[in-house]
Amino acid sequence: MKLVKLNNELEIPVVGSGTNTYGKEDNAFKGELRGDTQEIDWAIENGYRHFDSAQVYANEEVVGKGLNQSDLKREDYFITTKLNTNKGFAGHDWITAEIEKSLEKLQTDYIDLFLIHFPWDNSDEIVEVWRVLEEYYNRGVFKSIGVSNFEEKHLDPILQNGTVKPDVNQIESHVGKWNDALIDYNKSNDIATVAWSPLAGIDEDAKQVLQEIGDRYGKTYAQVVLRYQIERDVIVIPKSHNKEHQAQSLDIFDFELTADDRQRIADL
Ligand SMILES: NC(=O)c1ccc[n+]([C@@H]2O[C@H](COP(=O)([O-])OP(=O)(O)OC[C@H]3O[C@@H](n4cnc5c(N)ncnc54)[C@H](OP(=O)(O)O)[C@@H]3O)[C@@H](O)[C@H]2O)c1
């Protein structure tokens, strides 16, 4: 597994597992928890060592249980979770209570990467939340910290006022919405990009182009698109309820796209 070094030297596996519907009835985002950890178990068996969770997914306990009951040691895997800022900011005590709940549900005493999930329209409040993340980072409870869905205008106040630089910005990036300008902005500030929904946006025409490329390497259209992202140092977190698909998304380290392939993919 290729690792990406974050700006604080922590290493993150370049392919992680999305989890937002794992353990839920009908694989539905709003589904009730089924009580088993099937998809996490498969992911571990397939070799995933990076798991992307979030408070808003309401299934951190599924991720925590799956990992905790596996044979893996804590230092063998990387967990991300995110503060639910869907409704903005609700005070210092709210943040610390939410963090404690995440630690408990994930059955761990530290989190490898902790993100502010969504920006909102108040940069002073965003900086206030960032300072709490910095406290946890300085205590070693968070090994790295970052943001998600932040644009330049949201990141700038943190870059100007923070004492710890964000390690990661997790953003939407896939066929039809690569978000190249923001990825470049992240890169120019030494912030790694994680692409969410990396397999979205692939219509039949795009699939045909990607599969044509994949056929030359014995790879699927999904493997080609994930490879495209990791070749430009974008970390990906595909999610699948199919064990074989999970395995395929990890099996992308034995081929290399040509400049022409990359251009065709960029143009999709
Ligand atoms: N930060 C944020 O605001 C944010 C927002 C959205 C998502 N996320 C994170 O990003 C993760 C991934 O995004 P996502 O769940 O929306 O979608 P995704 O991973 O882009 O795509 C999932 C879809 O792709 C299929 N798939 C997965 N692997 C495949 C493969 N190898 N070959 C063919 N098809 C494959 C799955 O179907 P099968 O199940 O049939 O394989 C499913 O329909 C989420 O789980 C979550 O952790 C974060």
Ligand as a Chemical Component Dictionary entry (heavy atoms), coordinates in Angstrom:
data_LIG
# 
_chem_comp.id                   LIG 
_chem_comp.type                 NON-POLYMER 
_chem_comp.pdbx_formal_charge   0 
_chem_comp.three_letter_code    LIG 
# 
loop_
_chem_comp_atom.comp_id 
_chem_comp_atom.atom_id 
_chem_comp_atom.alt_atom_id 
_chem_comp_atom.type_symbol 
_chem_comp_atom.charge 
_chem_comp_atom.model_Cartn_x 
_chem_comp_atom.model_Cartn_y 
_chem_comp_atom.model_Cartn_z 
_chem_comp_atom.pdbx_ordinal 
LIG N1  N1  N 0  -16.699 14.567 3.549  1  
LIG C1  C1  C 0  -17.892 14.474 3.004  2  
LIG O1  O1  O 0  -18.700 15.418 3.036  3  
LIG C2  C2  C 0  -18.272 13.200 2.305  4  
LIG C3  C3  C 0  -19.386 13.175 1.445  5  
LIG C4  C4  C 0  -19.697 11.978 0.808  6  
LIG C5  C5  C 0  -18.921 10.842 1.030  7  
LIG N2  N2  N 1  -17.859 10.879 1.894  8  
LIG C6  C6  C 0  -17.024 9.679  2.145  9  
LIG O2  O2  O 0  -16.614 9.136  0.872  10 
LIG C7  C7  C 0  -16.929 7.763  0.849  11 
LIG C8  C8  C 0  -17.128 7.280  -0.582 12 
LIG O3  O3  O 0  -18.148 8.006  -1.223 13 
LIG P1  P1  P 0  -19.548 7.347  -1.609 14 
LIG O4  O4  O 0  -19.855 6.327  -0.590 15 
LIG O5  O5  O -1 -20.508 8.438  -1.822 16 
LIG O6  O6  O 0  -19.337 6.739  -3.048 17 
LIG P2  P2  P 0  -18.195 6.055  -3.948 18 
LIG O7  O7  O 0  -17.228 5.276  -3.146 19 
LIG O8  O8  O 0  -17.685 7.074  -4.885 20 
LIG O9  O9  O 0  -19.076 5.068  -4.806 21 
LIG C9  C9  C 0  -19.821 4.061  -4.255 22 
LIG C10 C10 C 0  -20.492 3.319  -5.412 23 
LIG O10 O10 O 0  -19.510 2.752  -6.256 24 
LIG C11 C11 C 0  -19.691 1.346  -6.346 25 
LIG N3  N3  N 0  -18.353 0.760  -6.293 26 
LIG C12 C12 C 0  -17.471 0.805  -5.255 27 
LIG N4  N4  N 0  -16.314 0.184  -5.585 28 
LIG C13 C13 C 0  -16.475 -0.261 -6.868 29 
LIG C14 C14 C 0  -15.641 -0.963 -7.763 30 
LIG N5  N5  N 0  -14.393 -1.325 -7.423 31 
LIG N6  N6  N 0  -16.130 -1.249 -9.002 32 
LIG C15 C15 C 0  -17.365 -0.871 -9.354 33 
LIG N7  N7  N 0  -18.212 -0.196 -8.555 34 
LIG C16 C16 C 0  -17.766 0.101  -7.310 35 
LIG C17 C17 C 0  -20.560 0.959  -5.174 36 
LIG O11 O11 O 0  -21.418 -0.083 -5.508 37 
LIG P3  P3  P 0  -21.253 -1.556 -4.813 38 
LIG O12 O12 O 0  -21.570 -1.376 -3.380 39 
LIG O13 O13 O 0  -22.231 -2.387 -5.564 40 
LIG O14 O14 O 0  -19.830 -1.963 -5.076 41 
LIG C18 C18 C 0  -21.385 2.219  -4.938 42 
LIG O15 O15 O 0  -22.518 2.217  -5.791 43 
LIG C19 C19 C 0  -18.170 7.666  1.746  44 
LIG O16 O16 O 0  -18.471 6.362  2.110  45 
LIG C20 C20 C 0  -17.750 8.560  2.885  46 
LIG O17 O17 O 0  -16.872 7.862  3.751  47 
LIG C21 C21 C 0  -17.526 12.048 2.518  48 
# 
loop_
_chem_comp_bond.comp_id 
_chem_comp_bond.atom_id_1 
_chem_comp_bond.atom_id_2 
_chem_comp_bond.value_order 
_chem_comp_bond.pdbx_ordinal 
LIG N1  C1  SING 1  
LIG C1  O1  DOUB 2  
LIG C1  C2  SING 3  
LIG C2  C3  SING 4  
LIG C2  C21 DOUB 5  
LIG C3  C4  DOUB 6  
LIG C4  C5  SING 7  
LIG C5  N2  DOUB 8  
LIG N2  C6  SING 9  
LIG N2  C21 SING 10 
LIG C6  O2  SING 11 
LIG C6  C20 SING 12 
LIG O2  C7  SING 13 
LIG C7  C8  SING 14 
LIG C7  C19 SING 15 
LIG C8  O3  SING 16 
LIG O3  P1  SING 17 
LIG P1  O4  DOUB 18 
LIG P1  O5  SING 19 
LIG P1  O6  SING 20 
LIG O6  P2  SING 21 
LIG P2  O7  DOUB 22 
LIG P2  O8  SING 23 
LIG P2  O9  SING 24 
LIG O9  C9  SING 25 
LIG C9  C10 SING 26 
LIG C10 O10 SING 27 
LIG C10 C18 SING 28 
LIG O10 C11 SING 29 
LIG C11 N3  SING 30 
LIG C11 C17 SING 31 
LIG N3  C12 SING 32 
LIG N3  C16 SING 33 
LIG C12 N4  DOUB 34 
LIG N4  C13 SING 35 
LIG C13 C14 SING 36 
LIG C13 C16 DOUB 37 
LIG C14 N5  SING 38 
LIG C14 N6  DOUB 39 
LIG N6  C15 SING 40 
LIG C15 N7  DOUB 41 
LIG N7  C16 SING 42 
LIG C17 O11 SING 43 
LIG C17 C18 SING 44 
LIG O11 P3  SING 45 
LIG P3  O12 DOUB 46 
LIG P3  O13 SING 47 
LIG P3  O14 SING 48 
LIG C18 O15 SING 49 
LIG C19 O16 SING 50 
LIG C19 C20 SING 51 
LIG C20 O17 SING 52 
# 
